[in-house]
Amino acid sequence: MTSISKRTQRDYSLAFKLSVVDKVEKSECTYKQAQDHYGIQGASTVLVWLRKHGRLDWSKGTPNHMSEVGYMSEPKDLTPEQKIKALEKELEEAKLKPQFFETIVDVLDKDFGVRIRKKQRNKLLKKKP
């Protein structure tokens, strides 16, 4: 029967902590990927290191340019595949915005009687010869 010994913060050298923090801050990997890759125990161990040894400002919570999955939102050196994926996501969001606003206008019109749309009757009549 093998037993797994729990590691503490003191079991990791400062140089190791700094190298992991540097990799995460440079977006080479997420903090969760770093935990898995290096076998770091504890759900928030790397996050503690990021707050303690990192160069980002954590005084107001998670830095603005870090997403919930741990990636930097716009790293400087993106691969073409990463750029394509980011642009596809941006395009999908751009397509959803008009639908969202149309739905809001419809709800305002039907449920609250607020007329936002301009009457299109005059424009339609002018287009027909």
C-alpha positions as CSV (number, residue, x, y, z in Angstrom):
1,M,0.0,0.0,0.0
2,T,1.5,3.3,-1.1
3,S,0.8,6.4,0.9
4,I,0.9,9.9,-0.7
5,S,2.7,12.4,1.5
6,K,1.4,15.9,1.5
7,R,3.8,18.6,0.5
8,T,3.9,22.0,2.1
9,Q,4.9,25.4,0.7
10,R,8.3,24.9,2.3
11,D,9.0,21.8,0.2
12,Y,9.3,23.9,-3.0
13,S,12.4,26.1,-3.5
14,L,12.1,29.8,-4.2
15,A,13.7,29.3,-7.6
16,F,11.1,26.7,-8.5
17,K,8.2,28.9,-7.4
18,L,9.6,31.8,-9.4
19,S,10.0,29.7,-12.5
20,V,6.4,28.4,-12.3
21,V,5.1,32.0,-11.7
22,D,7.1,33.3,-14.6
23,K,5.7,30.6,-16.9
24,V,2.1,31.3,-15.9
25,E,2.6,35.1,-16.2
26,K,4.1,34.7,-19.7
27,S,1.0,32.6,-20.7
28,E,3.1,29.6,-21.4
29,C,0.6,27.6,-19.4
30,T,-2.3,28.1,-17.0
31,Y,-1.9,27.8,-13.3
32,K,-3.9,24.5,-13.4
33,Q,-1.6,23.1,-16.2
34,A,1.4,24.1,-14.1
35,Q,0.0,22.2,-11.1
36,D,-0.6,19.1,-13.2
37,H,2.7,19.3,-15.0
38,Y,4.9,19.7,-11.9
39,G,2.7,17.6,-9.6
40,I,2.0,20.5,-7.3
41,Q,-0.5,19.6,-4.7
42,G,-3.3,21.9,-3.4
43,A,-5.9,23.7,-5.5
44,S,-4.6,27.2,-4.9
45,T,-0.9,26.7,-4.3
46,V,0.2,28.3,-7.6
47,L,-2.3,31.1,-7.1
48,V,-0.7,31.9,-3.8
49,W,2.7,31.9,-5.4
50,L,1.4,34.3,-8.2
51,R,0.1,36.7,-5.5
52,K,3.2,36.5,-3.4
53,H,6.0,36.4,-6.1
54,G,4.3,37.6,-9.3
55,R,4.7,40.9,-11.0
56,L,1.0,41.5,-11.4
57,D,-1.1,43.7,-9.0
58,W,-3.3,41.4,-7.0
59,S,-4.3,44.1,-4.4
60,K,-7.8,44.5,-6.0
61,G,-8.4,40.8,-6.7
62,T,-7.7,39.0,-9.9
63,P,-5.8,41.3,-12.4
64,N,-8.0,42.6,-15.2
65,H,-6.1,40.9,-17.9
66,M,-6.2,37.4,-16.4
67,S,-9.3,35.4,-17.3
68,E,-10.9,32.8,-15.0
69,V,-9.0,29.9,-16.6
70,G,-5.7,31.5,-16.0
71,Y,-4.7,32.7,-19.5
72,M,-3.6,36.2,-20.2
73,S,-6.3,37.7,-22.3
74,E,-3.9,38.9,-25.1
75,P,-0.4,37.5,-24.9
76,K,2.1,39.3,-27.1
77,D,3.2,36.2,-29.1
78,L,0.2,34.3,-30.3
79,T,0.6,31.4,-32.7
80,P,-1.5,31.6,-35.9
81,E,-3.9,28.9,-34.5
82,Q,-4.4,30.9,-31.3
83,K,-5.1,34.1,-33.3
84,I,-7.6,32.3,-35.4
85,K,-9.3,30.8,-32.4
86,A,-9.5,34.2,-30.7
87,L,-10.8,35.9,-33.8
88,E,-13.5,33.2,-34.3
89,K,-14.6,33.7,-30.7
90,E,-14.7,37.5,-31.3
91,L,-16.7,37.0,-34.5
92,E,-19.2,34.7,-32.7
93,E,-19.8,37.3,-30.0
94,A,-20.2,40.1,-32.6
95,K,-22.9,38.0,-34.4
96,L,-24.8,37.5,-31.1
97,K,-24.9,41.2,-30.1
98,P,-27.4,42.4,-32.8
99,Q,-29.7,39.4,-31.9
100,F,-29.5,40.3,-28.3
101,F,-30.4,43.9,-28.8
102,E,-33.2,43.0,-31.2
103,T,-34.7,40.7,-28.5
104,I,-34.4,43.5,-25.9
105,V,-36.2,45.9,-28.3
106,D,-38.9,43.3,-28.9
107,V,-39.5,42.8,-25.2
108,L,-39.7,46.5,-24.5
109,D,-42.2,46.9,-27.3
110,K,-44.4,43.9,-26.4
111,D,-44.3,43.9,-22.6
112,F,-43.8,47.6,-21.8
113,G,-45.2,49.4,-24.8
114,V,-42.0,51.3,-25.4
115,R,-41.6,52.1,-29.1
116,I,-37.9,52.4,-29.9
117,R,-37.9,51.4,-33.6
118,K,-38.6,54.1,-36.1
119,K,-41.5,53.5,-38.5
120,Q,-40.1,52.0,-41.7
121,R,-43.2,52.6,-43.8
122,N,-41.9,55.7,-45.5
123,K,-38.6,54.0,-46.5
124,L,-40.4,51.0,-47.8
125,L,-42.7,53.1,-50.0
126,K,-39.9,55.1,-51.5
127,K,-37.9,52.0,-52.5
128,K,-40.8,50.6,-54.6
129,P,-41.0,52.2,-58.1
